[in-house]
Amino acid sequence: DGGITQSPKYLFRKEGQNVTLSCEQNLNHDAMYWYRQDPGQGLRLIYYSQIVNDFQKGDIAEGYSVSREKKESFPLTVTSAQKNPTAFYLCASSREQAGNQPQHFGDGTRLSIL
Amino acid sequence: AQKITQTQPGMFVQEKEAVTLDCTYDTSDPSYGLFWYKQPSSGEMIFLIYQGSYDQQNATEGRYSLNFQKARKSANLVISASQLGDSAMYFCAMARFKTIFGAGTRLFVKA
């Protein structure tokens, strides 16, 4: 079955540490996205990528970095510059970045500070 | 600027009854898409239904229908014959090139 795989499901970060969240899709989608969700709130866009080797900042990119070296993969690094990283992170993909394309989501990664 | 508003933090509905979840939006773009997603307690987001801004008819997908009133800029989700498994968070979203999400409505279905 095609879908999006996020790993790990739970992640703990120490102070001053960078951590990387994995996102892999086998849907052959061009566009991929990272969102952050805080308790009781909606999703906020961190980064998005329309094609391989290209990505743009979303609304809350500070303290995060991404890469898109392969179509299938869009890892997110939470750097030590992100002072409040505790949240639920969701990766998504769509066939293309257009207003009529639904996004398909992974199961998410819960990140906490130790 | 684009904006999505869901004014109902929580809603209760009796099993087998219909329920309407409200969503209003604001945009100056003539072309956009409106989406509803369901988020169960496990966390994954599930796409439910899509409405294009130029679509003349309201979208329907099984028990889900989208009541689209373009002049009022509203895109309410109607769930008919509610089931216990419908208990979840529901998010309205609007997309042009980026997608923005509302704050969500938590639906509780009572047996």
Interface residues (C-beta under 8 A of the other chain):
Chain A: Y33 Y35 G40 Q41 G42 L43 R44 L45 Y48 G58 F88 L90 A92 Q97 A98 G99 N100 Q101 P102 Q103 H104 F105 G106 D107 G108 R110
Chain B: I4 S31 Y32 G33 F35 Y37 S42 G43 E44 M45 I46 F47 Y50 G52 S53 F91 A95 R96 F97 K98 T99 I100 F101 G102 A103 G104
